Every structure is written in structure tokens, then in C-alpha cells.
Amino acid sequence: MKHTQGEWEIHYNKSRMLWEVWPVERGLGRICGITGRNQEEEQANAKLIAAAPKLLLACKVSETCFRKLARLEILKSSKHVLLDNASLIKAAIAAATE
């Protein structure tokens, strides 16, 4: 499964009275509209969703870093913690992409 590539941003749609998430690159279509209990919650949820591509990238980089750190002899005593964190991040990536 692939998500809409590139950065995402939020806009308030006055006619529909809701926050929407759109790709920064025009012509790709709206990603989603956000409804909630109030406008403040809707905006917060829209910001979180719009950050998803950057968060996914950060998770992928972090997983790689944890696995590389776990191979360093100097961090041998922390290897299990590093690998546990890498596994946790891998699971989050899988939840977002599978």
C-alpha cells in the first residue's frame, strides 16, 4: 500500500465547515476531511494527519539508526533495548503502510 507522496498541508474549507488535508503538490486531490467535536479538535487532528509523511520518514530513519547502534560493540549492554525500540518502530511503520 502506498500513501500520497510528498508533503501534506491543512486548509479550512469554509463552505463545508471542516479542516481538510491536501498534498502540497497540486493536482493530486484531497487526502481527507476532518470532523470532530469542535473546530480546535478538528484542526489538531488535521495537523497530526498532515504530519504523517514526515512522521513515517522519521520512523524509518530511527529504526535504521537503532539497528545500526545495536551492532556497535560499545553499546553491547544496551543491544536488547535498542532492538526492542527498533521492533516497536517497525511495528508502527507496518501499521501505517500494510
Beta strands, then each sheet from edge to edge (+ up, - down):
strand 1: 8-13
strand 2: 18-23
strand 3: 32-34
sheet 1: 1+ 2- 3+
end
